Amino acid sequence: MIPARHPKVITRHRDGRILAYMVDSGTSGTLEPAAVFQPQADDEVVESTLRSDLERVVYTTLNRVVCLTRAGDLVWAADFEPRSDVRHGHRPGCALSLDGRTVWVYRPDAMAGRGGADQWTAHDADNGAVLARRELETVGHGAEHHVHPVDGSVYLDIGEGQDGSVILKGTIRVGGEPDFVTYPWNDRILIDLAPDGKQFMTVDHGQEDVAFHRHPTGEVLFTLSVETFGYDPQETFVEWSGGYLTPDTAIVTLGGEAQDEEEWFRYHLIDVRTGTPSGEIPVDASNPYELVPMGEGSWLTNGPAGHPVRWTPAPR
């Protein structure tokens, strides 16, 4: 069962502000902000997430997580202690749960020089109280949260640079008991969760293949190597981008370097029901990380002045 479609809320950071955009089937082309949030004075925002009604924003800086109302009033804040003077190499991240009641925060404390392990914490979205805390055996630079669209569990992909990537899943059970799972890989990058919640997509850290896994077990359903797409693996790689265009179709990005040393990228469609390539799709983007598939048939790229642009496939 595919969950009911609601407009998706995404954020962009520009000129010291957090811009919120609503993405739904009625919008196309360059999107205009639906709300604008002003962080507290001197806060440099690393990552932000918004409640679906656009009335509250949560953001991380290098040293804390903050929740503000749309009017700019402080709801709560939690400092990362001790304060870090390290300016680069660590990016705390955050995400709101599917029901909006929990804020998940990744703290790359090891790279921040706090003298302790990385942490993954879950906070009450209304008051900031810590509901769960997990000390991690990672030395990450940053991480990506992926909220499961059906059961509300949260995936975390921690990037450890040349040492690879660690994927975890967290759940707050009924009654408040946390449950954490670490998947048995350190060489796969989590790209996206399917919009129907049945599977997820990863790319090999060495960029040699893409794999599709069953949720929540992580069982590999099928793997596609560079050769599957007709390319030479010595000259072509699978990019750490792409995702689910629809529940049945994923986008896999292949890249390489032309003879004039100019980089090229191509975007291949995969029928995830059969595990087979099903053509290419043109994407107007300056780099593969601009592409953000939305799961309902459209995708985003960057547009004028940093505003996102929503695209849909041309009719055949």
URMO-V618334 format. One line per field, one symbol per residue. burial: I if it has 9 or more other ideal C-beta (glycine too) atoms within 8 Angstrom, else O. A space follows every 50 residues. Layout:
burial: ???
This chain:
burial: OOIOOOOOIIIIOOOOIIIIIIIIOOIOOOIOIOIOIOIOOOIOIIIIII IOOIOIIIIIIIOIIIIIOIOOOOIIIIOIOOOIOIOOOIIIIIIIIOOI OIIIIIIIIIIIOIOOIIIIIIIIIOOIOIIIOIOIOIOIIIIIIIIIIO OIIIIIIIIIOOOOIIIIIIIIOOOOOIOIOOIOIOOIIIIIIIIIIOII IIIIIOIIIIIIIIIOOOOOIOOIOIOOIOIOIOOIIIIOIIIIIIIOII IIIIIIOOOOOOOOIOIIIIIIOOIOIOOOIOIOIOOIOIIIIIIOOIII IIIOOOIIIIIOOOOO
